[in-house]
C-alpha cells in the first residue's frame, strides 16, 4: 500500500522555483529519506505534504487523501516535526506533551507505549521548561509531541541538524524502533551518512529529484573508477586534477580528494600530472559512498541542464 504519492509537483514563490517536477512514492511502513543540502527544497516539500502549502501544479496523495481538498483529515492523521524547534519554551516537558495530546483528543497514558522509549530519556526533566533543554532533548520532546496521537505518517524535517553525534545516533535508533508500530516515516537530512539508515532515499538538489532507490542500490550503481588522494595541498590537487586528461571529476572530501576517472584512463597517468604539479602522493582505489553518488548525479544533472 502506498502511504504517500507525489506526482509532478511544482512549487513557485514568485519568480523562484523551489520544486520542479518532483515525483516519488513512499510505501506504508517505510523509513524513507529525503537527502539533500540546504536549499534543495526539502522543507518546501514537507510543508506541501503536511498541507501547509498549496502546490503550483501537480498533486500529492497523503494516506490516499488529496493534500489540498482533504487537508483537515490529513492533519489528524500525520505527525509533523519541523526543522526549527516550535514547541512552547515556557511550558514544561510534561505540559507540552499534555497539551499536544489534548489537541488530538488523546492522553499521554493512552499512547504511552508508543513514546515510552523516547520519553524515558525525558522523564527526569519533565518539570523543566522546554526552552531550557539541550538540543538533543528538545528533539526528543518534539518527536514525542509529534507521536502522541499515534499518526499513520510521521514527517521529520531535518531532525538531527544542530545536535551532537551521540544524539544523532540515539535519534535514528528510536526511528528504527518506531517501525514496529507500522508508522510510515519520512525524514529529511543534509547528512549523507544518514542515508544508509533508511529503507529507501530520494536524493534531491535544486528542487529536483536526482534518484530514488535503496542506499545499497544507489552505491552499487556507481560503476566508475573512483580514487582517493590524501594531500595537504587540496586546492592545488583539485586544480591540477580538473585540468588533467582522463579525469571526470575531482572534489574535496574531508581531508582527502575523491577522483573519478573517465573510461580507460590510467591512474598512473593522472599521478604523473600530480607529480608535475608538485604533489607526490598515490591515488588509492576506493568504493563509492552515497555522497560520491550524489556528487556524480548532481554533476550529470547540471551537464544535462546546460545541454537543454
GUPAKOL-507036 format. One record per residue: residue in one letter; x, y, z of N, C-alpha, C, O, CB in turn. Coordinates in steps of 0.2 Angstrom, whole numbers, padded with zeros to 4 digits, always signed. Glycine has a CB too. Layout:
aXYZXYZXYZXYZXYZ...
***
This chain:
x+0004-0006+0000+0000+0000+0000+0004+0006+0000+0009+0007+0004-0005+0000+0006x+0002+0011-0004+0006+0017-0004+0004+0022+0001-0002+0024+0001+0006+0020-0012x+0008+0025+0005+0006+0029+0010+0007+0037+0008+0003+0041+0010+0011+0029+0016x+0011+0038+0003+0012+0045+0000+0014+0044-0007+0019+0041-0009+0018+0048+0004x+0010+0048-0011+0011+0048-0018+0012+0055-0021+0007+0059-0020+0006+0044-0022x+0018+0057-0023+0019+0064-0025+0020+0064-0033+0024+0060-0036+0025+0067-0022x+0016+0067-0037+0015+0067-0044+0017+0074-0047+0012+0078-0046+0009+0064-0046x+0022+0075-0050+0024+0081-0054+0023+0087-0051+0020+0092-0053+0020+0081-0061x+0025+0087-0045+0024+0093-0040+0029+0099-0043+0035+0098-0043+0025+0092-0033x+0026+0105-0043+0030+0111-0045+0028+0116-0040+0022+0117-0039+0029+0113-0052x+0032+0120-0036+0031+0125-0032+0035+0131-0033+0041+0131-0033+0031+0123-0024x+0031+0137-0034+0035+0143-0036+0033+0148-0030+0027+0148-0028+0032+0145-0043x+0038+0152-0029+0037+0158-0024+0039+0164-0029+0045+0166-0029+0041+0157-0018x+0034+0167-0032+0036+0172-0036+0040+0170-0042+0037+0165-0046+0040+0178-0033x+0046+0172-0043+0050+0170-0049+0054+0164-0047+0058+0162-0051+0054+0176-0051x+0054+0162-0041+0059+0157-0038+0055+0150-0039+0049+0149-0036+0061+0158-0031x+0058+0145-0042+0055+0139-0042+0059+0134-0037+0065+0133-0037+0057+0135-0050x+0055+0133-0032+0058+0129-0026+0058+0122-0027+0062+0118-0025+0053+0130-0020x+0053+0119-0031+0052+0112-0033+0050+0112-0040+0046+0115-0043+0047+0108-0028x+0053+0107-0044+0052+0107-0051+0051+0099-0053+0055+0095-0053+0057+0110-0055x+0044+0098-0055+0043+0091-0057+0045+0085-0053+0048+0081-0055+0046+0090-0064x+0043+0086-0046+0045+0081-0041+0040+0075-0041+0034+0077-0040+0046+0084-0034x+0042+0069-0042+0038+0063-0041+0041+0058-0038+0047+0056-0039+0036+0061-0049x+0038+0055-0033+0040+0049-0029+0035+0046-0025+0029+0049-0024+0046+0051-0024x+0036+0040-0023+0031+0036-0019+0034+0033-0013+0040+0031-0013+0027+0031-0023x+0030+0033-0007+0033+0030-0001+0028+0025+0001+0022+0026+0001+0034+0036+0004x+0030+0019+0002+0026+0013+0004+0025+0013+0011+0029+0016+0015+0029+0007+0002x+0019+0011+0013+0017+0011+0020+0022+0007+0024+0024+0001+0022+0010+0007+0021x+0024+0009+0030+0029+0006+0034+0036+0007+0033+0040+0005+0036+0028-0001+0034x+0037+0011+0027+0044+0013+0026+0047+0018+0030+0044+0022+0033+0045+0015+0018x+0054+0018+0031+0058+0023+0033+0061+0026+0027+0066+0024+0025+0063+0021+0039x+0058+0032+0025+0060+0035+0019+0064+0041+0020+0062+0045+0024+0054+0036+0014x+0070+0042+0016+0074+0048+0017+0074+0053+0012+0074+0051+0006+0081+0046+0019x+0073+0059+0013+0074+0064+0008+0081+0068+0009+0082+0071+0014+0068+0070+0008x+0086+0066+0005+0093+0068+0006+0095+0073+0002+0094+0073-0004+0097+0062+0006x+0097+0079+0005+0100+0084+0000+0103+0090+0005+0101+0090+0010+0094+0087-0004x+0106+0095+0002+0109+0100+0005+0104+0106+0007+0099+0105+0004+0115+0103+0001x+0106+0111+0011+0102+0116+0012+0100+0119+0005+0104+0120+0001+0105+0121+0017x+0094+0121+0005+0091+0125-0002+0089+0120-0007+0087+0122-0012+0097+0129-0004x+0089+0113-0005+0087+0108-0011+0080+0108-0012+0077+0105-0017+0090+0102-0009x+0076+0111-0007+0068+0110-0007+0065+0106-0002+0059+0104-0003+0067+0109-0014x+0069+0103+0002+0066+0098+0007+0061+0101+0011+0055+0098+0012+0072+0095+0011x+0062+0106+0014+0057+0109+0019+0050+0111+0015+0045+0110+0017+0060+0115+0022x+0051+0114+0009+0045+0116+0005+0041+0109+0003+0035+0110+0004+0047+0119-0002x+0045+0104+0002+0041+0098+0000+0037+0095+0006+0032+0093+0006+0046+0092-0002x+0041+0096+0012+0037+0093+0018+0031+0098+0020+0026+0095+0022+0042+0094+0024x+0031+0104+0019+0026+0108+0020+0020+0107+0015+0014+0108+0017+0028+0116+0020x+0022+0105+0009+0016+0103+0004+0013+0097+0007+0007+0096+0006+0020+0102-0003x+0017+0092+0009+0014+0085+0011+0010+0086+0017+0005+0083+0018+0020+0080+0013x+0012+0091+0021+0008+0092+0028+0002+0097+0026-0001+0098+0031+0013+0095+0033x+0001+0099+0020-0005+0103+0018-0004+0110+0021-0009+0114+0021-0011+0100+0021x+0002+0112+0022+0003+0119+0025+0004+0124+0019+0004+0130+0019+0009+0119+0029x+0006+0121+0013+0007+0125+0007+0003+0121+0001+0001+0115+0002+0014+0125+0005x+0001+0125-0004-0003+0123-0010+0002+0122-0016+0005+0127-0017-0009+0127-0011x+0002+0117-0019+0007+0117-0025+0005+0121-0031-0001+0122-0032+0007+0109-0027x+0010+0124-0034+0008+0127-0040+0005+0123-0046+0000+0125-0049+0015+0131-0043x+0008+0117-0046+0005+0112-0051+0007+0105-0048+0011+0104-0044+0007+0113-0058x+0003+0100-0050+0004+0093-0048+0000+0091-0042-0004+0095-0040+0012+0092-0046x+0001+0085-0040-0004+0083-0034+0000+0079-0029+0005+0076-0031-0010+0079-0037x-0003+0079-0023+0000+0074-0018-0006+0071-0014-0010+0074-0012+0004+0079-0013x-0005+0064-0014-0010+0060-0010-0006+0057-0004-0001+0054-0004-0012+0054-0015x-0009+0059+0002-0006+0058+0008-0011+0053+0011-0017+0055+0013-0005+0064+0013x-0009+0046+0012-0014+0041+0015-0020+0041+0011-0025+0040+0014-0015+0043+0023x-0019+0041+0004-0025+0041+0000-0029+0047+0000-0035+0047-0003-0029+0035+0001x-0027+0052+0003-0031+0059+0003-0028+0064-0001-0021+0065-0001-0032+0061+0011x-0031+0068-0004-0029+0074-0008-0026+0079-0003-0030+0081+0002-0034+0077-0013x-0020+0082-0004-0017+0086+0001-0020+0093+0001-0020+0097+0006-0010+0087-0001x-0024+0095-0004-0027+0101-0004-0035+0101-0002-0037+0104+0002-0027+0104-0012x-0038+0096-0005-0045+0095-0004-0046+0092+0003-0051+0094+0007-0048+0091-0009x-0042+0087+0005-0043+0084+0012-0039+0086+0017-0037+0082+0021-0043+0076+0010x-0037+0092+0017-0032+0094+0022-0034+0093+0029-0029+0092+0033-0030+0101+0021x-0040+0094+0031-0042+0094+0038-0041+0086+0040-0039+0085+0046-0050+0096+0039x-0043+0082+0036-0042+0074+0038-0035+0073+0038-0033+0069+0043-0046+0070+0033x-0031+0075+0034-0024+0074+0034-0020+0076+0040-0016+0072+0043-0020+0077+0028x-0022+0082+0042-0019+0085+0048-0020+0080+0055-0017+0081+0059-0021+0092+0049x-0026+0077+0055-0027+0072+0060-0023+0066+0060-0022+0063+0065-0035+0071+0060x-0021+0064+0054-0018+0058+0054-0010+0058+0053-0007+0053+0052-0021+0054+0048x-0007+0064+0053+0000+0064+0052+0003+0067+0058+0000+0071+0062+0002+0068+0046x+0010+0066+0059+0014+0069+0064+0019+0073+0060+0022+0071+0056+0017+0064+0069x+0020+0080+0062+0025+0084+0059+0029+0087+0063+0027+0091+0068+0021+0089+0054x+0036+0086+0062+0041+0089+0067+0045+0094+0062+0049+0091+0058+0045+0084+0070x+0044+0100+0062+0048+0105+0058+0055+0105+0060+0057+0103+0065+0044+0112+0058x+0059+0108+0056+0066+0108+0057+0068+0113+0063+0072+0112+0066+0070+0111+0051x+0064+0118+0063+0065+0123+0069+0061+0121+0075+0055+0120+0074+0063+0130+0067x+0064+0121+0081+0060+0119+0087+0054+0124+0088+0055+0130+0088+0065+0120+0093x+0048+0121+0088+0042+0125+0088+0037+0124+0094+0032+0125+0093+0039+0124+0081x+0040+0121+0099+0036+0119+0105+0036+0126+0109+0039+0131+0108+0038+0113+0109x+0032+0125+0115+0031+0131+0119+0037+0131+0124+0037+0127+0128+0024+0131+0123x+0042+0136+0123+0048+0136+0128+0046+0137+0135+0050+0135+0139+0053+0141+0125x+0041+0141+0137+0039+0142+0144+0035+0137+0147+0035+0136+0153+0035+0149+0144x+0033+0132+0143+0029+0126+0146+0034+0121+0148+0039+0120+0144+0024+0123+0141x+0033+0117+0153+0037+0111+0154+0037+0106+0149+0032+0106+0145+0036+0109+0162x+0041+0101+0150+0041+0095+0146+0034+0092+0146+0031+0090+0141+0047+0090+0147x+0032+0090+0152+0026+0087+0153+0020+0091+0151+0015+0088+0148+0025+0085+0160x+0020+0098+0152+0015+0102+0150+0014+0102+0142+0009+0102+0139+0016+0109+0152x+0020+0102+0138+0020+0102+0131+0016+0096+0129+0012+0096+0124+0027+0103+0128x+0019+0090+0131+0016+0084+0129+0009+0083+0130+0005+0081+0126+0020+0078+0132x+0006+0085+0136-0001+0085+0138-0005+0089+0133-0010+0088+0131-0002+0087+0145x-0002+0095+0132-0006+0100+0128-0007+0097+0121-0012+0097+0118-0002+0107+0127x-0001+0094+0118-0002+0091+0111-0007+0085+0111-0010+0084+0106+0005+0090+0108x-0006+0081+0116-0011+0076+0117-0018+0078+0117-0022+0075+0114-0009+0072+0123x-0020+0083+0121-0027+0086+0121-0029+0089+0115-0035+0088+0113-0027+0091+0127x-0024+0092+0111-0026+0094+0104-0029+0089+0100-0034+0090+0096-0020+0098+0101x-0026+0083+0100-0029+0077+0096-0034+0073+0100-0035+0067+0097-0023+0073+0094x-0036+0075+0105-0041+0071+0109-0039+0065+0112-0043+0060+0112-0047+0070+0104x-0033+0065+0114-0030+0059+0117-0026+0061+0124-0027+0067+0126-0025+0055+0112x-0023+0056+0127-0019+0057+0133-0012+0054+0133-0011+0050+0128-0023+0055+0139x-0008+0056+0137-0001+0053+0137-0002+0046+0139+0002+0042+0136+0003+0057+0142x-0006+0044+0143-0007+0037+0146-0009+0033+0140-0007+0027+0140-0012+0037+0152x-0014+0035+0136-0017+0031+0131-0012+0029+0126-0012+0023+0123-0022+0035+0127x-0007+0033+0124-0002+0031+0119+0005+0031+0122+0010+0032+0118-0002+0036+0113x+0006+0030+0128+0012+0030+0131+0017+0024+0128+0023+0025+0128+0012+0029+0139x+0014+0019+0127+0018+0013+0124+0022+0016+0118+0028+0014+0116+0013+0007+0122x+0019+0020+0114+0022+0022+0108+0028+0027+0109+0033+0027+0105+0017+0026+0103x+0028+0031+0114+0033+0036+0115+0037+0034+0121+0042+0037+0123+0030+0043+0117x+0036+0028+0124+0040+0026+0130+0047+0026+0129+0051+0029+0134+0038+0019+0132x+0050+0023+0124+0057+0023+0123+0060+0030+0123+0066+0032+0125+0059+0019+0117x+0057+0035+0120+0059+0042+0119+0058+0045+0126+0062+0049+0128+0055+0045+0114x+0052+0045+0129+0050+0048+0135+0054+0047+0141+0055+0050+0146+0043+0048+0136x+0057+0040+0141+0061+0038+0147+0067+0043+0148+0069+0044+0153+0063+0031+0146x+0070+0045+0142+0075+0049+0142+0073+0056+0145+0078+0060+0148+0079+0050+0136x+0067+0058+0144+0065+0065+0145+0062+0065+0152+0062+0071+0155+0059+0067+0140x+0060+0060+0155+0056+0060+0161+0060+0063+0167+0057+0066+0171+0055+0053+0163x+0066+0062+0168+0070+0066+0173+0069+0073+0173+0071+0077+0178+0077+0064+0173x+0067+0076+0167+0067+0083+0166+0060+0085+0164+0059+0091+0161+0071+0085+0160x+0055+0081+0166+0048+0083+0165+0045+0089+0167+0041+0092+0165+0044+0077+0167x+0048+0092+0172+0046+0098+0175+0051+0104+0173+0050+0110+0176+0046+0098+0183x+0055+0103+0168+0059+0108+0166+0056+0112+0160+0053+0108+0156+0066+0105+0164x+0056+0118+0159+0054+0122+0154+0057+0119+0147+0063+0118+0147+0055+0130+0154x+0053+0119+0142+0056+0116+0136+0062+0120+0133+0066+0117+0130+0051+0115+0131x+0061+0127+0134+0066+0131+0131+0073+0130+0135+0078+0133+0132+0064+0138+0132x+0073+0127+0140+0080+0126+0144+0083+0119+0143+0088+0117+0146+0079+0127+0151x+0080+0115+0138+0083+0108+0137+0089+0109+0132+0089+0114+0129+0077+0104+0134x+0093+0104+0132+0098+0104+0127+0095+0102+0120+0089+0101+0119+0103+0098+0129x+0099+0103+0115+0097+0102+0108+0094+0095+0107+0089+0094+0104+0103+0104+0103x+0098+0090+0110+0096+0083+0109+0089+0082+0112+0085+0078+0110+0101+0079+0111x+0088+0085+0118+0082+0084+0122+0076+0087+0119+0071+0085+0119+0083+0086+0130x+0078+0093+0116+0072+0097+0113+0070+0092+0107+0064+0092+0106+0075+0103+0110x+0074+0089+0103+0072+0085+0098+0068+0079+0100+0063+0077+0097+0078+0082+0094x+0070+0076+0106+0066+0070+0108+0059+0072+0111+0054+0069+0110+0070+0067+0114x+0059+0078+0114+0052+0081+0116+0048+0082+0109+0042+0081+0109+0053+0087+0120x+0051+0085+0104+0047+0087+0098+0045+0080+0095+0039+0080+0092+0051+0091+0093x+0049+0075+0095+0047+0069+0092+0041+0066+0096+0036+0063+0093+0053+0064+0092x+0041+0066+0103+0036+0064+0107+0029+0067+0106+0024+0064+0105+0038+0064+0115x+0030+0074+0105+0024+0078+0104+0021+0076+0097+0015+0076+0096+0025+0085+0104x+0025+0074+0092+0023+0073+0085+0020+0066+0085+0016+0064+0081+0029+0073+0080x+0022+0061+0090+0019+0054+0090+0013+0053+0095+0010+0048+0094+0025+0050+0092x+0012+0058+0099+0007+0057+0105+0000+0055+0102-0003+0051+0106+0007+0063+0109x-0002+0056+0096-0008+0055+0094-0008+0048+0089-0013+0047+0086-0012+0060+0090x-0002+0045+0089-0001+0039+0085-0003+0040+0078-0008+0037+0075-0006+0033+0088x+0001+0044+0074+0000+0046+0067+0001+0040+0063+0005+0035+0065+0004+0052+0065x-0002+0040+0057-0001+0035+0052+0006+0037+0048+0009+0032+0045-0007+0034+0047x+0007+0043+0047+0013+0046+0044+0016+0051+0048+0013+0055+0050+0011+0049+0037x+0023+0050+0049+0027+0054+0053+0032+0058+0048+0036+0055+0045+0031+0050+0058x+0031+0065+0048+0036+0069+0044+0041+0072+0049+0039+0076+0053+0032+0074+0040x+0047+0071+0047+0053+0074+0052+0057+0078+0047+0061+0075+0043+0057+0068+0055x+0057+0084+0048+0061+0089+0044+0068+0090+0047+0068+0094+0052+0057+0095+0042x+0073+0087+0045+0080+0088+0047+0080+0088+0055+0082+0092+0058+0083+0095+0045x+0078+0082+0058+0078+0082+0065+0084+0081+0069+0084+0082+0075+0074+0075+0067x+0090+0080+0065+0096+0079+0068+0101+0085+0067+0107+0085+0069+0099+0073+0067x+0098+0090+0064+0103+0096+0062+0104+0100+0068+0100+0102+0072+0099+0100+0057x+0111+0101+0070+0112+0105+0075+0113+0101+0082+0114+0104+0087+0108+0110+0076x+0112+0095+0082+0113+0091+0088+0120+0087+0088+0122+0086+0082+0107+0086+0089x+0122+0085+0093+0129+0081+0094+0128+0074+0091+0123+0072+0090+0131+0081+0101x+0134+0071+0089+0134+0065+0086+0131+0059+0090+0127+0055+0087+0141+0063+0085x+0131+0059+0097+0128+0054+0101+0120+0055+0100+0117+0050+0100+0130+0055+0108x+0118+0061+0101+0110+0062+0100+0108+0060+0093+0102+0057+0092+0109+0070+0101x+0112+0061+0088+0110+0059+0081+0109+0052+0081+0104+0049+0078+0115+0061+0076x+0114+0048+0084+0114+0041+0084+0108+0038+0088+0104+0034+0085+0120+0038+0087x+0106+0041+0094+0101+0039+0098+0094+0040+0094+0089+0036+0094+0101+0043+0104x+0094+0046+0090+0088+0048+0087+0086+0043+0081+0080+0041+0081+0088+0055+0084x+0091+0041+0078+0090+0036+0072+0088+0029+0075+0084+0025+0072+0096+0035+0068x+0091+0027+0081+0089+0021+0084+0082+0021+0086+0078+0016+0085+0094+0020+0090x+0079+0027+0088+0072+0027+0090+0068+0027+0084+0063+0024+0084+0071+0034+0094x+0070+0030+0078+0066+0029+0072+0065+0022+0070+0060+0020+0068+0069+0033+0067x+0071+0018+0070+0071+0011+0069+0066+0007+0073+0062+0003+0070+0078+0008+0069x+0066+0009+0079+0061+0005+0084+0054+0007+0082+0049+0003+0083+0063+0007+0091x+0053+0013+0080+0046+0015+0078+0043+0011+0073+0036+0011+0072+0046+0023+0077x+0047+0008+0069+0044+0004+0063+0040-0001+0065+0035-0003+0061+0050+0002+0059x+0041-0004+0071+0037-0010+0073+0030-0008+0075+0025-0012+0075+0040-0013+0079x+0029-0001+0075+0022+0001+0076+0018+0003+0070+0013+0006+0070+0022+0008+0081x+0021+0001+0064+0018+0002+0057+0017+0009+0056+0012+0010+0052+0011-0002+0057x+0021+0013+0058+0021+0020+0056+0026+0021+0050+0031+0020+0050+0023+0025+0062x+0023+0025+0045+0027+0027+0039+0031+0033+0041+0028+0038+0044+0023+0028+0033x+0037+0033+0040+0042+0039+0042+0045+0041+0036+0049+0038+0033+0047+0036+0048x+0044+0048+0035+0048+0051+0030+0052+0057+0034+0050+0061+0037+0043+0055+0025x+0059+0056+0033+0064+0061+0036+0068+0064+0031+0071+0061+0027+0068+0056+0042x+0069+0070+0032+0074+0074+0028+0081+0075+0032+0081+0076+0038+0071+0080+0025x+0086+0075+0028+0093+0077+0032+0098+0079+0026+0097+0077+0021+0095+0070+0035x+0102+0084+0028+0108+0086+0024+0114+0081+0025+0119+0082+0021+0110+0093+0025x+0113+0076+0030+0119+0072+0031+0119+0066+0027+0114+0062+0028+0119+0070+0039x+0124+0065+0022+0124+0060+0018+0125+0053+0021+0122+0048+0019+0129+0061+0013x+0128+0053+0027+0129+0047+0031+0123+0044+0033+0123+0038+0035+0134+0048+0036x+0118+0048+0034+0111+0045+0037+0107+0042+0032+0102+0039+0034+0108+0051+0040x+0109+0043+0026+0105+0039+0020+0105+0032+0021+0100+0029+0020+0108+0041+0013x+0111+0029+0023+0111+0022+0024+0107+0019+0029+0106+0013+0030+0119+0020+0026x+0104+0023+0034+0099+0021+0039+0092+0020+0037+0088+0018+0040+0100+0026+0045x+0091+0023+0030+0084+0022+0028+0083+0016+0023+0088+0013+0021+0083+0029+0024x+0077+0014+0023+0075+0009+0018+0076+0011+0011+0079+0007+0007+0068+0007+0019x+0074+0017+0009+0075+0020+0003+0076+0027+0003+0074+0030+0009+0069+0018-0002x+0079+0030-0001+0080+0038-0001+0079+0041-0008+0079+0038-0013+0087+0039+0001x+0077+0047-0007+0077+0052-0013+0082+0057-0013+0083+0060-0008+0070+0055-0014x+0087+0057-0017+0092+0062-0017+0090+0068-0021+0088+0068-0027+0099+0059-0021x+0090+0074-0018+0087+0080-0021+0092+0085-0021+0096+0086-0017+0081+0082-0017x+0091+0090-0026+0096+0095-0027+0092+0100-0031+0090+0099-0037+0103+0093-0030x+0093+0107-0029+0090+0112-0034+0082+0111-0035+0080+0113-0041+0094+0112-0040x+0079+0108-0030+0072+0107-0031+0070+0101-0036+0064+0101-0038+0069+0113-0034x+0074+0097-0038+0073+0091-0042+0075+0085-0039+0080+0085-0035+0077+0092-0049x+0072+0079-0040+0074+0073-0038+0079+0070-0043+0078+0069-0048+0068+0068-0037x+0085+0068-0040+0090+0065-0044+0090+0058-0045+0091+0055-0050+0097+0067-0041x+0088+0055-0039+0087+0047-0040+0083+0045-0034+0084+0048-0028+0094+0044-0040x+0079+0040-0034+0075+0036-0029+0077+0029-0029+0076+0026-0034+0068+0038-0030x+0080+0026-0024+0082+0019-0023+0084+0018-0016+0084+0022-0012+0087+0018-0028x+0086+0012-0015+0088+0010-0008+0096+0012-0008+0099+0013-0013+0088+0002-0007x+0098+0014-0002+0105+0016-0002+0110+0011-0005+0115+0013-0009+0107+0017+0005x+0109+0004-0004+0114+0000-0007+0113+0000-0015+0118-0001-0018+0112-0007-0005x+0107+0001-0018+0106+0001-0025+0110+0007-0028+0112+0007-0033+0099+0001-0027x+0109+0013-0024+0112+0019-0027+0120+0018-0027+0123+0020-0032+0111+0025-0022x+0123+0015-0022+0130+0014-0021+0132+0009-0026+0137+0010-0030+0132+0012-0014x+0129+0004-0027+0131-0002-0032+0130+0001-0039+0133-0003-0044+0126-0008-0031x+0126+0006-0040+0125+0008-0047+0131+0013-0050+0131+0015-0055+0118+0011-0048x+0135+0015-0045+0140+0020-0047+0144+0018-0053+0145+0022-0058+0145+0021-0041x+0147+0012-0053+0151+0009-0059+0156+0013-0062+0157+0012-0068+0146+0008-0063x+0160+0017-0058+0165+0021-0061+0171+0020-0057+0171+0019-0051+0163+0029-0062x+0177+0021-0060+0183+0020-0056+0184+0026-0052+0185+0032-0054+0190+0020-0061x+0184+0025-0045+0185+0030-0040+0191+0030-0036+0193+0024-0034+0178+0030-0036x+0194+0035-0035+0201+0035-0031+0201+0040-0026+0197+0045-0027+0207+0036-0036x+0205+0039-0021+0206+0044-0016+0213+0047-0016+0218+0043-0016+0204+0041-0009x+0214+0053-0014+0221+0056-0014+0221+0060-0007+0217+0064-0006+0222+0061-0020x+0226+0058-0003+0227+0061+0003+0233+0066+0002+0239+0064+0000+0229+0056+0009x+0232+0073+0003+0237+0078+0002+0236+0084+0006+0230+0085+0008+0238+0080-0005x+0241+0087+0008+0240+0093+0012+0238+0099+0008+0236+0104+0010+0246+0095+0016x+0239+0098+0001+0238+0103-0004+0232+0102-0008+0232+0100-0014+0244+0104-0009x+0226+0102-0004+0220+0100-0008+0218+0105-0013+0216+0102-0019+0214+0100-0003x+0219+0111-0012+0217+0116-0018+0221+0115-0024+0219+0114-0030+0218+0123-0015x+0228+0114-0023+0232+0113-0029+0231+0106-0032+0231+0106-0038+0239+0113-0027x+0229+0101-0028+0227+0095-0031+0221+0095-0036+0221+0092-0041+0227+0089-0026x+0216+0098-0033+0210+0099-0037+0211+0103-0043+0208+0101-0048+0204+0102-0032x+0215+0108-0043+0216+0112-0049+0219+0108-0054+0218+0108-0060+0220+0118-0047x+0225+0104-0052+0228+0100-0057+0224+0094-0060+0224+0093-0066+0235+0097-0054x+0220+0091-0055+0216+0086-0057+0211+0088-0062+0209+0084-0067+0213+0082-0051x+0207+0093-0061+0202+0096-0065+0204+0098-0072+0201+0098-0077+0198+0101-0062x+0211+0099-0073+0214+0101-0079+0217+0095-0083+0219+0096-0089+0219+0106-0078x+0217+0089-0079+0221+0083-0082+0216+0080-0087+0210+0079-0086+0223+0079-0077x+0219+0077-0092+0215+0072-0097+0214+0066-0093+0218+0063-0089+0219+0071-0103x+0208+0063-0094+0206+0057-0091+0202+0058-0084+0200+0053-0082+0211+0053-0091x+0202+0064-0082+0198+0065-0075+0191+0068-0077+0191+0073-0080+0202+0070-0071x+0186+0064-0074+0180+0066-0075+0178+0071-0070+0174+0076-0071+0175+0060-0075x+0180+0070-0063+0178+0075-0058+0183+0074-0052+0186+0069-0052+0171+0074-0056x+0184+0079-0048+0188+0079-0043+0185+0084-0037+0184+0090-0039+0195+0082-0044x+0183+0081-0031+0180+0085-0026+0184+0084-0019+0186+0078-0018+0173+0083-0026x+0184+0089-0015+0186+0088-0008+0181+0084-0004+0175+0086-0004+0188+0095-0005x+0184+0079-0001+0180+0075+0004+0184+0075+0011+0188+0071+0012+0179+0068+0001x+0182+0079+0015+0186+0080+0021+0193+0082+0020+0194+0087+0017+0186+0073+0025x+0198+0078+0022+0205+0079+0021+0208+0076+0015+0213+0077+0014+0209+0077+0027x+0203+0073+0011+0205+0070+0005+0202+0073-0001+0198+0077-0001+0204+0062+0005x+0204+0070-0007+0201+0072-0013+0199+0066-0017+0203+0061-0017+0206+0076-0018x+0192+0065-0019+0190+0060-0022+0190+0061-0030+0188+0066-0032+0183+0058-0020x+0192+0056-0033+0194+0057-0041+0190+0052-0045+0191+0046-0043+0201+0058-0042x+0186+0054-0049+0183+0049-0054+0186+0050-0061+0187+0055-0064+0175+0051-0055x+0189+0044-0063+0192+0044-0070+0187+0042-0075+0182+0039-0074+0198+0039-0070x+0189+0044-0081+0185+0043-0087+0187+0036-0091+0193+0035-0091+0185+0049-0092x+0182+0033-0093+0184+0027-0097+0190+0023-0096+0190+0020-0090+0184+0029-0104x+0194+0023-0100+0200+0019-0099+0206+0023-0097+0212+0021-0098+0202+0015-0106x+0205+0028-0094+0211+0032-0091+0214+0029-0086+0212+0025-0082+0208+0039-0088x+0221+0030-0086+0225+0026-0081+0227+0030-0075+0229+0036-0076+0232+0024-0084x+0227+0027-0069+0228+0031-0063+0236+0033-0063+0237+0039-0061+0227+0027-0057x+0240+0029-0066+0247+0031-0066+0248+0038-0070+0253+0042-0069+0251+0025-0070x+0244+0039-0076+0245+0045-0080+0243+0051-0076+0246+0056-0076+0241+0044-0086x+0237+0050-0072+0235+0055-0068+0240+0057-0062+0241+0063-0060+0228+0054-0065x+0243+0052-0059+0248+0053-0054+0254+0057-0057+0257+0060-0053+0250+0046-0051x+0256+0056-0063+0261+0059-0066+0259+0067-0067+0264+0071-0066+0263+0057-0073x+0253+0068-0068+0251+0075-0069+0251+0078-0062+0253+0084-0061+0243+0076-0071x+0249+0075-0057+0250+0077-0050+0257+0078-0048+0259+0083-0045+0247+0072-0045x+0262+0074-0050+0269+0074-0048+0272+0081-0052+0276+0084-0049+0273+0068-0051x+0270+0082-0058+0272+0088-0061+0270+0094-0058+0273+0100-0058+0269+0088-0069x+0264+0094-0054+0261+0099-0050+0264+0100-0043+0263+0104-0039+0254+0099-0050x+0269+0095-0042+0272+0095-0035+0269+0091-0030+0270+0092-0024+0273+0102-0033x+0264+0087-0032+0260+0083-0027+0262+0075-0028+0260+0072-0033+0253+0084-0028x+0267+0073-0024+0269+0066-0025+0266+0061-0020+0269+0058-0016+0277+0066-0023x+0259+0060-0021+0255+0056-0017+0251+0051-0022+0249+0053-0027+0250+0059-0013x+0251+0045-0020+0247+0040-0025+0240+0041-0024+0237+0043-0019+0249+0033-0023x+0236+0038-0030+0229+0038-0030+0227+0031-0027+0230+0026-0030+0226+0039-0037x+0223+0030-0023+0221+0024-0020+0214+0022-0022+0209+0026-0021+0221+0024-0012x+0213+0016-0025+0206+0014-0027+0201+0013-0021+0203+0010-0016+0206+0008-0031x+0195+0016-0021+0191+0016-0016+0183+0014-0018+0182+0015-0024+0190+0022-0012x+0179+0012-0014+0172+0011-0015+0168+0017-0014+0170+0021-0010+0169+0005-0011x+0163+0018-0018+0159+0024-0018+0155+0024-0012+0153+0019-0009+0155+0025-0024x+0153+0030-0009+0149+0031-0004+0143+0035-0007+0142+0037-0013+0152+0036+0002x+0137+0036-0003+0131+0039-0005+0133+0046-0007+0131+0049-0012+0126+0040+0000x+0138+0050-0004+0140+0056-0006+0143+0057-0012+0142+0061-0016+0145+0059+0000x+0148+0052-0014+0151+0051-0021+0145+0051-0026+0146+0054-0031+0155+0045-0021x+0140+0046-0025+0135+0045-0029+0131+0052-0030+0129+0054-0036+0130+0040-0027x+0130+0055-0025+0126+0062-0025+0130+0067-0029+0127+0070-0034+0125+0065-0018x+0136+0068-0028+0140+0072-0032+0140+0071-0039+0140+0075-0044+0147+0072-0029x+0141+0064-0041+0141+0062-0048+0134+0063-0051+0134+0066-0057+0142+0054-0048x+0129+0062-0048+0122+0063-0051+0121+0071-0051+0118+0073-0056+0117+0060-0046x+0123+0075-0047+0122+0082-0047+0126+0085-0053+0124+0089-0057+0125+0085-0041x+0132+0082-0054+0136+0084-0060+0133+0082-0067+0133+0086-0071+0143+0081-0060x+0130+0076-0067+0127+0074-0073+0120+0078-0074+0119+0080-0080+0125+0067-0072x+0117+0080-0069+0111+0084-0070+0112+0091-0072+0109+0094-0076+0107+0084-0063x+0118+0094-0069+0120+0101-0072+0122+0100-0079+0121+0105-0083+0125+0103-0067x+0125+0095-0081+0128+0094-0088+0121+0094-0093+0121+0097-0098+0132+0088-0089x+0117+0090-0091+0110+0089-0095+0107+0096-0095+0104+0097-0100+0106+0084-0091x+0106+0099-0090+0103+0106-0090+0106+0111-0094+0103+0114-0098+0103+0109-0083x+0113+0111-0095+0116+0115-0099+0115+0113-0107+0115+0118-0111+0124+0115-0098x+0115+0107-0108+0114+0104-0115+0107+0106-0117+0106+0108-0123+0114+0097-0115x+0102+0106-0112+0095+0108-0114+0094+0116-0115+0088+0118-0116+0090+0105-0110
***
